[in-house]
Amino acid sequence: MKTTRILASLSLLFCAQAWAAQTWITNVKLVSPEKLDRIETGSVLIEDERIVRVERGAGKKAPAGARRIDGKGQYLTPGLIDSHVHLFSIPGMSFEQADQKKPMAAEYFAQLPRSFLYYGYTTVIDLAAVDRQLINRVKAAPLHPDVYDCGAPLVFANGYPASYLPPETRFEMFSNFIYDPAQADQIPARFKPEDYTPAKGVARVKADGAICVKTHFEHGFGTMHNLPVMSPAVYAEVRAAASKEGLVLVTHGNSFEAQTFAVNGGVDVLAHGMWNWGRMDKEKELPAEIKQLLDKIAERRIGFQATMQVLNGMNAYFEPAYLNNPVLAKLLPPSMLAWLKTPEGQWFRQELAENETDAEALKGMEVPLRRQRQVVAYLAGKDANFVFGTDTPSSPTYGNIPGLNGYLEMQDLHNAGLSLAQLFKAATINNARTFRIDAQVGTIEAGKVANLVLMKMSPLDDIRAYDSIDTVWVRGKQAARGSLEVKP
């Protein structure tokens, strides 16, 4: 009898622990991208890290012992996904400055995960995981987005972006490169050709636990504009190896030439909009030749990351009011925000437009931004497979602040022609399916990870909904938006 009582007590204890781990979010409008025709009141049951039940309809009873959250008048969505970030870079700082200002850099990285969550980004994909230790530190933070990555970028020897480092260090920083026999005299002898084939490079990425592999087709810009690029034959080897290893093939390319190359080679995701039209740059209307390429992108459901904040983020240096945006004080440590306003913190402006006025610099960006908008509008009209990615930060600019950059990118895309429904899908289900993580995230369904966002407005009604976030859940952990701001 005594044994029976002990077992019964243990059973009740375990049940109580299970109930305590359950959260019942109820009386909310469910906005899930696979059911946009059914925006209705419902409830979601979370147990530990997972969604275990989704109920549609009002008046559903909470399970016994579950913590109840009443979301009356609010909208519950899947957590948002930014599929193009670079966690190791600090907006507004060169690598040398970050090394010199270690305490400031440490404060920035401590806030980094919360800044993404502040705008609802519960999943990010780092397309160039050059610092595995940093990614592990982000994952070790008490509250952080889910982080996936493409491993170390697979670069072509002495090509972009490795070429922007000195020859003596570039092969250390970008050690996962493709050997080019034509450049044998420019590659240190310790690197053997047989160890740096496309297949070996892709295998290294796979062994690192990545879900994708990142390549580049970029001749360069500014003083570097004749950089070597891989041939179609080499790219075909990369494509074959990525398919064999089950990795998504992502290719950087912002020109008509680059995107033609990648599309012809079987790319899965184009990591940038097309603001460089090459020999057609002087055309004001979208040329027929570009339309033909865009038709292929849409028909083949190639993931398209427009990354409009790449250009708009550089414009931040020529818009004096930018650093006075009140939200920056919520996302950046006070010491860093103050430093960005100093002459030293403005260093990158000199590289962008040394002898130009703010008005002249902004004027110079108008044409590439117009080209980018035209491409986005055309693809939106074809209901192409937009996958939301910001390239945060895209360069040393302070115009790409984590979290905020996503909200600004959404405004850019909507203004360029994406409907609110297209935009919502791009940041949820399209990203999840294209990067093959849809078994985990992207929709509100039983079995998925409990990454959720509670908004005061519907993202299908107003772009401002993405700035009306009340609460975020990441793997079942709840955080009020205010708790994600920089701590005084």
KEMI-481954 format. One record per residue (C-alpha): x, z, y; residue in three letters. Coordinates in Angstrom, 1 decimal. Layout:
N
- X / Z / Y / Ala
...
***
This chain:
488
- 0.0 / 0.0 / 0.0 / Met
- 2.8 / 0.9 / 2.4 / Lys
- 4.5 / -2.4 / 1.7 / Thr
- 1.3 / -4.3 / 2.5 / Thr
- 1.0 / -2.5 / 5.8 / Arg
- 4.6 / -3.3 / 6.7 / Ile
- 4.0 / -7.0 / 5.9 / Leu
- 0.8 / -7.0 / 7.9 / Ala
- 2.6 / -5.5 / 10.9 / Ser
- 5.4 / -8.0 / 10.7 / Leu
- 2.8 / -10.8 / 10.5 / Ser
- 1.1 / -9.6 / 13.6 / Leu
- 4.5 / -9.3 / 15.4 / Leu
- 5.4 / -12.9 / 14.6 / Phe
- 2.0 / -14.1 / 15.7 / Cys
- 2.3 / -12.2 / 19.0 / Ala
- 5.8 / -13.8 / 19.6 / Gln
- 4.3 / -17.3 / 18.8 / Ala
- 1.4 / -16.7 / 21.2 / Trp
- 3.8 / -15.4 / 23.9 / Ala
- 5.7 / -18.7 / 23.7 / Ala
- 2.5 / -20.8 / 24.3 / Gln
- 1.4 / -22.0 / 27.7 / Thr
- -2.1 / -23.5 / 28.3 / Trp
- -2.2 / -25.8 / 31.4 / Ile
- -5.9 / -26.4 / 32.0 / Thr
- -8.4 / -27.8 / 34.4 / Asn
- -6.0 / -30.6 / 35.5 / Val
- -6.3 / -34.3 / 35.9 / Lys
- -4.1 / -35.8 / 33.2 / Leu
- -2.2 / -38.9 / 34.4 / Val
- -0.3 / -40.4 / 31.5 / Ser
- 1.0 / -44.0 / 31.7 / Pro
- -0.3 / -45.1 / 28.3 / Glu
- -3.9 / -44.1 / 29.4 / Lys
- -4.2 / -45.1 / 33.0 / Leu
- -7.8 / -46.1 / 32.2 / Asp
- -8.5 / -42.4 / 31.3 / Arg
- -7.6 / -40.3 / 34.3 / Ile
- -9.7 / -37.3 / 33.4 / Glu
- -9.8 / -33.5 / 33.4 / Thr
- -8.0 / -32.0 / 30.4 / Gly
- -5.6 / -29.4 / 29.1 / Ser
- -2.2 / -29.3 / 27.5 / Val
- -0.8 / -26.7 / 25.2 / Leu
- 3.0 / -26.1 / 25.2 / Ile
- 4.8 / -24.1 / 22.5 / Glu
- 8.4 / -23.5 / 23.2 / Asp
- 9.9 / -26.9 / 24.1 / Glu
- 7.1 / -29.1 / 22.9 / Arg
- 3.6 / -30.3 / 23.7 / Ile
- 1.6 / -29.3 / 20.7 / Val
- -1.9 / -30.2 / 21.8 / Arg
- -3.6 / -32.4 / 24.5 / Val
- -7.3 / -31.9 / 25.1 / Glu
- -9.3 / -34.3 / 27.2 / Arg
- -12.5 / -33.0 / 28.8 / Gly
- -13.4 / -29.9 / 30.8 / Ala
- -14.3 / -26.4 / 29.5 / Gly
- -11.8 / -26.2 / 26.6 / Lys
- -10.9 / -22.7 / 25.6 / Lys
- -7.4 / -21.4 / 25.8 / Ala
- -5.8 / -20.5 / 22.4 / Pro
- -5.7 / -16.7 / 21.9 / Ala
- -2.7 / -15.2 / 23.5 / Gly
- -1.5 / -18.3 / 25.3 / Ala
- -0.5 / -17.9 / 29.0 / Arg
- -3.2 / -19.8 / 31.0 / Arg
- -2.3 / -21.9 / 34.1 / Ile
- -5.3 / -23.2 / 36.0 / Asp
- -4.4 / -26.5 / 37.7 / Gly
- -7.8 / -27.1 / 39.4 / Lys
- -7.6 / -30.0 / 41.9 / Gly
- -4.1 / -31.0 / 40.7 / Gln
- -2.6 / -33.8 / 38.6 / Tyr
- -0.4 / -33.4 / 35.6 / Leu
- 2.1 / -36.2 / 34.8 / Thr
- 5.0 / -36.7 / 32.4 / Pro
- 8.4 / -35.7 / 33.9 / Gly
- 10.0 / -38.5 / 35.8 / Leu
- 13.0 / -40.4 / 34.5 / Ile
- 15.9 / -41.7 / 36.6 / Asp
- 17.8 / -44.0 / 34.4 / Ser
- 20.8 / -44.7 / 36.7 / His
- 22.8 / -41.7 / 37.9 / Val
- 26.5 / -40.8 / 38.2 / His
- 26.7 / -37.0 / 37.9 / Leu
- 30.4 / -36.8 / 38.5 / Phe
- 30.3 / -38.3 / 42.1 / Ser
- 29.6 / -36.2 / 45.2 / Ile
- 27.6 / -38.0 / 47.9 / Pro
- 29.7 / -38.3 / 51.1 / Gly
- 33.0 / -37.2 / 49.5 / Met
- 35.9 / -39.2 / 48.0 / Ser
- 37.4 / -37.9 / 44.8 / Phe
- 40.4 / -36.7 / 46.9 / Glu
- 38.2 / -34.7 / 49.3 / Gln
- 36.3 / -33.2 / 46.4 / Ala
- 39.6 / -32.1 / 44.9 / Asp
- 40.7 / -30.6 / 48.2 / Gln
- 37.4 / -28.8 / 48.8 / Lys
- 36.8 / -27.3 / 45.3 / Lys
- 34.5 / -24.4 / 46.5 / Pro
- 32.2 / -26.8 / 48.3 / Met
- 32.2 / -29.2 / 45.3 / Ala
- 31.4 / -26.3 / 43.0 / Ala
- 28.4 / -25.3 / 45.2 / Glu
- 27.2 / -28.9 / 45.1 / Tyr
- 27.4 / -29.1 / 41.3 / Phe
- 25.6 / -25.8 / 40.9 / Ala
- 22.7 / -27.1 / 42.9 / Gln
- 22.8 / -30.7 / 41.4 / Leu
- 20.4 / -30.1 / 38.4 / Pro
- 17.8 / -28.3 / 40.6 / Arg
- 17.9 / -31.1 / 43.2 / Ser
- 16.8 / -33.6 / 40.6 / Phe
- 14.1 / -31.3 / 39.3 / Leu
- 12.8 / -30.6 / 42.9 / Tyr
- 11.5 / -34.2 / 43.0 / Tyr
- 10.3 / -34.1 / 39.4 / Gly
- 13.2 / -35.9 / 37.6 / Tyr
- 13.2 / -34.0 / 34.3 / Thr
- 15.3 / -36.7 / 32.5 / Thr
- 18.4 / -38.6 / 33.9 / Val
- 20.6 / -41.1 / 32.3 / Ile
- 24.3 / -41.2 / 33.4 / Asp
- 25.5 / -44.8 / 33.1 / Leu
- 29.2 / -43.9 / 33.4 / Ala
- 30.0 / -40.6 / 31.6 / Ala
- 33.6 / -40.5 / 32.7 / Val
- 33.6 / -36.7 / 32.8 / Asp
- 32.1 / -35.2 / 29.6 / Arg
- 33.0 / -31.7 / 30.7 / Gln
- 30.9 / -32.0 / 33.8 / Leu
- 27.9 / -33.3 / 31.9 / Ile
- 28.2 / -30.4 / 29.5 / Asn
- 28.2 / -28.0 / 32.5 / Arg
- 25.1 / -29.6 / 33.8 / Val
- 23.5 / -29.2 / 30.4 / Lys
- 24.6 / -25.5 / 30.3 / Ala
- 22.8 / -24.7 / 33.6 / Ala
- 19.9 / -22.3 / 33.3 / Pro
- 17.5 / -25.0 / 34.3 / Leu
- 18.4 / -28.7 / 34.3 / His
- 17.0 / -32.2 / 33.5 / Pro
- 17.5 / -33.6 / 30.0 / Asp
- 20.7 / -35.7 / 30.3 / Val
- 21.4 / -38.8 / 28.3 / Tyr
- 24.3 / -41.2 / 28.9 / Asp
- 26.0 / -44.5 / 28.2 / Cys
- 29.4 / -42.9 / 27.4 / Gly
- 32.5 / -44.1 / 29.1 / Ala
- 31.9 / -47.5 / 30.7 / Pro
- 33.2 / -50.5 / 28.8 / Leu
- 35.2 / -52.2 / 31.5 / Val
- 37.2 / -55.5 / 31.4 / Phe
- 40.9 / -54.9 / 31.9 / Ala
- 41.8 / -54.7 / 35.7 / Asn
- 38.2 / -55.6 / 36.5 / Gly
- 35.5 / -53.8 / 38.3 / Tyr
- 35.3 / -50.8 / 38.9 / Pro
- 38.8 / -49.9 / 37.5 / Ala
- 40.5 / -52.2 / 39.9 / Ser
- 39.7 / -49.8 / 42.8 / Tyr
- 42.1 / -47.3 / 41.3 / Leu
- 45.9 / -47.7 / 41.5 / Pro
- 47.4 / -49.7 / 38.5 / Pro
- 49.3 / -46.6 / 37.3 / Glu
- 46.1 / -44.5 / 36.9 / Thr
- 43.2 / -47.0 / 36.3 / Arg
- 43.8 / -47.2 / 32.5 / Phe
- 43.6 / -43.4 / 32.3 / Glu
- 40.4 / -43.0 / 34.3 / Met
- 38.8 / -46.1 / 32.6 / Phe
- 40.4 / -45.8 / 29.2 / Ser
- 37.5 / -47.6 / 27.4 / Asn
- 38.5 / -51.1 / 28.4 / Phe
- 38.5 / -54.5 / 26.8 / Ile
- 42.0 / -56.0 / 26.4 / Tyr
- 42.6 / -59.4 / 28.0 / Asp
- 45.5 / -61.3 / 26.5 / Pro
- 45.8 / -63.4 / 29.6 / Ala
- 46.7 / -60.2 / 31.5 / Gln
- 49.1 / -58.8 / 28.9 / Ala
- 51.9 / -58.4 / 31.6 / Asp
- 49.5 / -56.2 / 33.7 / Gln
- 48.4 / -53.8 / 30.9 / Ile
- 50.7 / -50.9 / 29.9 / Pro
- 52.5 / -51.6 / 26.6 / Ala
- 51.2 / -48.4 / 25.0 / Arg
- 47.7 / -50.0 / 24.8 / Phe
- 47.6 / -52.3 / 21.7 / Lys
- 45.2 / -55.3 / 21.8 / Pro
- 43.7 / -54.5 / 18.4 / Glu
- 42.6 / -51.0 / 19.7 / Asp
- 40.7 / -52.4 / 22.7 / Tyr
- 38.4 / -55.0 / 21.4 / Thr
- 34.7 / -55.1 / 22.3 / Pro
- 33.7 / -53.7 / 18.9 / Ala
- 36.2 / -50.8 / 19.2 / Lys
- 35.0 / -50.0 / 22.7 / Gly
- 31.3 / -50.0 / 21.7 / Val
- 32.2 / -47.8 / 18.7 / Ala
- 33.9 / -45.3 / 21.0 / Arg
- 30.7 / -45.1 / 23.1 / Val
- 28.6 / -44.6 / 19.9 / Lys
- 30.9 / -41.9 / 18.6 / Ala
- 30.5 / -40.1 / 22.0 / Asp
- 26.8 / -39.6 / 21.3 / Gly
- 25.6 / -42.2 / 23.9 / Ala
- 22.3 / -44.0 / 23.8 / Ile
- 23.6 / -47.1 / 25.7 / Cys
- 26.7 / -49.0 / 26.7 / Val
- 27.5 / -50.0 / 30.3 / Lys
- 29.3 / -53.2 / 31.1 / Thr
- 30.0 / -55.1 / 34.4 / His
- 30.0 / -58.6 / 35.8 / Phe
- 31.4 / -58.2 / 39.3 / Glu
- 34.0 / -60.3 / 41.1 / His
- 34.2 / -57.6 / 43.8 / Gly
- 33.6 / -57.4 / 47.5 / Phe
- 35.5 / -56.7 / 50.7 / Gly
- 39.3 / -57.2 / 50.2 / Thr
- 38.8 / -57.3 / 46.4 / Met
- 36.7 / -60.4 / 45.6 / His
- 38.6 / -62.2 / 42.8 / Asn
- 38.5 / -59.6 / 40.1 / Leu
- 38.6 / -60.7 / 36.4 / Pro
- 35.3 / -60.8 / 34.5 / Val
- 34.6 / -61.2 / 30.8 / Met
- 33.8 / -64.6 / 29.3 / Ser
- 30.5 / -65.4 / 27.6 / Pro
- 32.3 / -65.2 / 24.3 / Ala
- 33.6 / -61.7 / 25.0 / Val
- 30.2 / -60.6 / 26.2 / Tyr
- 28.7 / -62.0 / 23.0 / Ala
- 31.0 / -59.7 / 21.0 / Glu
- 29.8 / -56.7 / 23.1 / Val
- 26.2 / -57.7 / 22.5 / Arg
- 26.7 / -58.0 / 18.8 / Ala
- 28.5 / -54.6 / 18.6 / Ala
- 25.8 / -52.9 / 20.7 / Ala
- 23.1 / -54.2 / 18.4 / Ser
- 25.0 / -53.1 / 15.3 / Lys
- 25.4 / -49.6 / 16.8 / Glu
- 21.8 / -49.4 / 18.0 / Gly
- 22.8 / -49.0 / 21.7 / Leu
- 21.0 / -50.4 / 24.7 / Val
- 23.2 / -52.9 / 26.5 / Leu
- 23.2 / -52.3 / 30.3 / Val
- 25.1 / -54.6 / 32.7 / Thr
- 26.0 / -54.1 / 36.3 / His
- 25.3 / -57.2 / 38.3 / Gly
- 23.8 / -57.7 / 41.8 / Asn
- 24.3 / -61.4 / 42.2 / Ser
- 22.5 / -64.5 / 40.9 / Phe
- 25.7 / -65.5 / 39.0 / Glu
- 26.0 / -62.1 / 37.4 / Ala
- 22.4 / -61.8 / 36.4 / Gln
- 22.4 / -65.3 / 35.0 / Thr
- 25.4 / -64.4 / 32.9 / Phe
- 23.8 / -61.2 / 31.6 / Ala
- 20.4 / -62.8 / 30.8 / Val
- 22.0 / -65.7 / 29.0 / Asn
- 24.1 / -63.1 / 27.0 / Gly
- 21.1 / -61.1 / 25.9 / Gly
- 21.2 / -58.1 / 28.2 / Val
- 18.7 / -55.2 / 27.7 / Asp
- 18.9 / -53.7 / 31.2 / Val
- 20.1 / -55.2 / 34.5 / Leu
- 21.6 / -52.4 / 36.5 / Ala
- 20.8 / -53.6 / 40.1 / His
- 18.6 / -55.7 / 42.2 / Gly
- 19.7 / -59.2 / 43.2 / Met
- 20.8 / -59.1 / 46.8 / Trp
- 23.7 / -61.6 / 46.5 / Asn
- 22.4 / -65.2 / 46.0 / Trp
- 25.8 / -66.8 / 46.1 / Gly
- 25.6 / -70.5 / 47.2 / Arg
- 21.9 / -69.9 / 48.0 / Met
- 22.6 / -67.0 / 50.4 / Asp
- 21.4 / -69.0 / 53.5 / Lys
- 18.0 / -69.7 / 52.0 / Glu
- 15.2 / -67.8 / 53.6 / Lys
- 12.6 / -68.4 / 50.9 / Glu
- 13.1 / -67.5 / 47.2 / Leu
- 14.8 / -70.6 / 45.7 / Pro
- 13.2 / -72.3 / 42.7 / Ala
- 16.4 / -71.7 / 40.7 / Glu
- 16.2 / -68.0 / 41.2 / Ile
- 12.5 / -68.0 / 40.3 / Lys
- 13.4 / -69.6 / 37.0 / Gln
- 15.8 / -66.8 / 36.2 / Leu
- 13.4 / -64.1 / 37.3 / Leu
- 10.7 / -65.7 / 35.0 / Asp
- 13.1 / -65.2 / 32.1 / Lys
- 13.7 / -61.6 / 33.1 / Ile
- 10.0 / -61.0 / 33.2 / Ala
- 9.1 / -62.9 / 30.0 / Glu
- 11.9 / -61.3 / 27.9 / Arg
- 10.9 / -57.8 / 29.2 / Arg
- 14.5 / -57.1 / 30.3 / Ile
- 14.7 / -53.8 / 32.1 / Gly
- 15.2 / -54.3 / 35.8 / Phe
- 16.7 / -51.6 / 38.0 / Gln
- 16.1 / -52.7 / 41.6 / Ala
- 18.3 / -49.8 / 43.0 / Thr
- 17.2 / -50.6 / 46.6 / Met
- 18.7 / -47.3 / 47.8 / Gln
- 22.2 / -48.8 / 47.2 / Val
- 21.9 / -50.7 / 50.5 / Leu
- 19.5 / -48.4 / 52.3 / Asn
- 21.8 / -45.5 / 51.3 / Gly
- 24.7 / -47.0 / 53.2 / Met
- 22.4 / -47.5 / 56.2 / Asn
- 22.1 / -43.7 / 56.5 / Ala
- 25.4 / -43.7 / 58.4 / Tyr
- 23.9 / -45.8 / 61.2 / Phe
- 20.7 / -43.7 / 61.5 / Glu
- 21.6 / -40.6 / 63.4 / Pro
- 18.5 / -38.7 / 62.4 / Ala
- 19.2 / -38.9 / 58.7 / Tyr
- 21.3 / -35.7 / 58.4 / Leu
- 18.6 / -33.8 / 60.3 / Asn
- 16.0 / -34.5 / 57.6 / Asn
- 14.8 / -30.9 / 56.8 / Pro
- 14.7 / -31.6 / 53.1 / Val
- 18.5 / -31.9 / 53.0 / Leu
- 18.8 / -28.2 / 53.7 / Ala
- 16.8 / -27.6 / 50.6 / Lys
- 19.1 / -29.8 / 48.4 / Leu
- 22.6 / -29.4 / 49.7 / Leu
- 24.7 / -26.2 / 50.2 / Pro
- 24.9 / -25.2 / 53.9 / Pro
- 28.6 / -25.6 / 54.0 / Ser
- 28.4 / -29.2 / 52.6 / Met
- 25.6 / -30.2 / 55.0 / Leu
- 27.6 / -28.9 / 58.0 / Ala
- 30.7 / -30.7 / 56.8 / Trp
- 28.9 / -34.0 / 56.5 / Leu
- 28.1 / -33.8 / 60.2 / Lys
- 31.8 / -33.5 / 61.2 / Thr
- 34.1 / -36.4 / 62.0 / Pro
- 35.9 / -35.8 / 58.6 / Glu
- 32.5 / -35.9 / 56.8 / Gly
- 31.8 / -39.3 / 58.5 / Gln
- 34.9 / -41.0 / 57.1 / Trp
- 32.9 / -43.5 / 55.0 / Phe
- 31.2 / -44.9 / 58.1 / Arg
- 34.5 / -46.3 / 59.2 / Gln
- 35.0 / -48.2 / 56.0 / Glu
- 31.5 / -49.6 / 56.2 / Leu
- 31.6 / -50.7 / 59.9 / Ala
- 34.7 / -49.8 / 61.7 / Glu
- 34.2 / -51.7 / 64.9 / Asn
- 30.4 / -52.1 / 64.9 / Glu
- 27.7 / -50.2 / 66.7 / Thr
- 24.9 / -48.6 / 64.7 / Asp
- 22.5 / -51.3 / 65.7 / Ala
- 25.0 / -54.1 / 64.7 / Glu
- 25.6 / -52.5 / 61.3 / Ala
- 21.9 / -52.1 / 60.6 / Leu
- 21.4 / -55.8 / 61.6 / Lys
- 24.0 / -56.9 / 59.1 / Gly
- 22.1 / -55.3 / 56.3 / Met
- 18.8 / -57.0 / 57.1 / Glu
- 19.5 / -60.2 / 55.2 / Val
- 20.6 / -58.7 / 51.8 / Pro
- 17.7 / -56.2 / 52.0 / Leu
- 15.3 / -59.1 / 52.6 / Arg
- 16.7 / -60.9 / 49.6 / Arg
- 16.3 / -57.8 / 47.5 / Gln
- 12.7 / -57.3 / 48.6 / Arg
- 11.9 / -60.9 / 47.8 / Gln
- 13.2 / -60.6 / 44.3 / Val
- 11.3 / -57.3 / 43.7 / Val
- 8.1 / -58.8 / 45.1 / Ala
- 8.4 / -61.8 / 42.8 / Tyr
- 9.0 / -59.7 / 39.7 / Leu
- 6.2 / -57.3 / 40.6 / Ala
- 3.9 / -60.3 / 40.7 / Gly
- 4.9 / -61.1 / 37.2 / Lys
- 4.5 / -57.5 / 36.1 / Asp
- 8.1 / -57.4 / 34.9 / Ala
- 9.6 / -54.5 / 33.1 / Asn
- 10.8 / -52.4 / 36.0 / Phe
- 12.8 / -49.4 / 34.9 / Val
- 13.3 / -46.8 / 37.6 / Phe
- 16.9 / -46.1 / 38.5 / Gly
- 18.5 / -45.1 / 41.7 / Thr
- 22.3 / -45.4 / 41.2 / Asp
- 22.7 / -41.8 / 42.6 / Thr
- 25.2 / -41.8 / 44.3 / Pro
- 25.9 / -45.5 / 44.4 / Ser
- 29.1 / -45.1 / 46.4 / Ser
- 30.7 / -42.4 / 48.6 / Pro
- 27.7 / -42.5 / 50.9 / Thr
- 25.8 / -39.4 / 51.8 / Tyr
- 22.6 / -41.5 / 51.8 / Gly
- 22.2 / -41.0 / 48.1 / Asn
- 21.3 / -37.3 / 47.6 / Ile
- 20.1 / -36.4 / 44.1 / Pro
- 16.3 / -36.0 / 43.9 / Gly
- 15.6 / -37.2 / 47.5 / Leu
- 17.2 / -40.5 / 46.7 / Asn
- 14.6 / -41.0 / 44.0 / Gly
- 11.7 / -40.4 / 46.4 / Tyr
- 13.2 / -42.8 / 48.9 / Leu
- 13.7 / -45.4 / 46.1 / Glu
- 10.1 / -45.1 / 45.2 / Met
- 9.1 / -45.8 / 48.8 / Gln
- 11.4 / -48.8 / 49.0 / Asp
- 9.9 / -50.3 / 45.8 / Leu
- 6.3 / -49.7 / 46.9 / His
- 7.0 / -51.2 / 50.3 / Asn
- 8.6 / -54.2 / 48.5 / Ala
- 5.5 / -54.9 / 46.4 / Gly
- 5.3 / -52.6 / 43.4 / Leu
- 1.8 / -51.2 / 42.9 / Ser
- 1.6 / -47.4 / 42.5 / Leu
- 0.7 / -48.0 / 38.8 / Ala
- 3.8 / -50.2 / 38.3 / Gln
- 6.0 / -47.6 / 40.0 / Leu
- 4.6 / -44.8 / 37.9 / Phe
- 5.2 / -46.7 / 34.7 / Lys
- 8.7 / -47.6 / 35.8 / Ala
- 9.6 / -43.9 / 36.2 / Ala
- 8.0 / -42.8 / 32.9 / Thr
- 7.0 / -45.0 / 30.0 / Ile
- 9.0 / -48.1 / 30.9 / Asn
- 12.2 / -46.1 / 31.1 / Asn
- 11.4 / -44.2 / 27.9 / Ala
- 10.7 / -47.3 / 25.9 / Arg
- 13.5 / -49.5 / 27.3 / Thr
- 16.1 / -46.8 / 26.6 / Phe
- 14.5 / -45.9 / 23.3 / Arg
- 13.8 / -42.3 / 24.1 / Ile
- 10.0 / -42.7 / 24.0 / Asp
- 9.8 / -40.5 / 20.9 / Ala
- 10.8 / -37.6 / 23.2 / Gln
- 9.6 / -38.3 / 26.7 / Val
- 7.6 / -40.7 / 28.9 / Gly
- 4.0 / -39.7 / 28.2 / Thr
- 1.8 / -36.6 / 27.8 / Ile
- 1.3 / -36.6 / 24.0 / Glu
- 1.5 / -34.0 / 21.2 / Ala
- 5.0 / -33.9 / 19.8 / Gly
- 6.7 / -34.9 / 23.0 / Lys
- 9.2 / -32.7 / 24.8 / Val
- 7.3 / -30.5 / 27.3 / Ala
- 8.7 / -32.2 / 30.4 / Asn
- 5.8 / -32.2 / 32.9 / Leu
- 5.1 / -32.3 / 36.6 / Val
- 2.1 / -30.8 / 38.4 / Leu
- 1.3 / -32.6 / 41.6 / Met
- -1.2 / -31.9 / 44.4 / Lys
- -1.9 / -35.6 / 44.8 / Met
- -2.3 / -38.4 / 42.3 / Ser
- 0.7 / -40.8 / 42.0 / Pro
- -1.8 / -43.6 / 41.5 / Leu
- -3.4 / -42.9 / 44.9 / Asp
- -0.6 / -42.2 / 47.3 / Asp
- 3.2 / -42.6 / 47.3 / Ile
- 3.4 / -39.1 / 48.9 / Arg
- 2.3 / -37.6 / 45.7 / Ala
- 5.9 / -37.6 / 44.6 / Tyr
- 6.6 / -35.1 / 47.4 / Asp
- 3.5 / -33.0 / 46.6 / Ser
- 5.0 / -31.3 / 43.5 / Ile
- 3.8 / -27.8 / 42.8 / Asp
- 5.4 / -27.0 / 39.5 / Thr
- 7.9 / -28.6 / 37.0 / Val
- 8.3 / -27.9 / 33.3 / Trp
- 11.5 / -28.9 / 31.6 / Val
- 11.5 / -28.4 / 27.8 / Arg
- 8.7 / -25.9 / 28.3 / Gly
- 10.5 / -23.9 / 31.0 / Lys
- 8.4 / -23.5 / 34.1 / Gln
- 9.8 / -23.7 / 37.7 / Ala
- 7.9 / -23.6 / 40.9 / Ala
- 9.2 / -26.2 / 43.3 / Arg
- 10.3 / -23.7 / 45.9 / Gly
- 12.5 / -21.9 / 43.3 / Ser
- 14.5 / -25.1 / 43.0 / Leu
- 15.7 / -25.2 / 46.6 / Glu
- 19.3 / -24.2 / 47.6 / Val
- 19.6 / -20.4 / 47.3 / Lys
- 20.6 / -18.8 / 50.6 / Pro
***
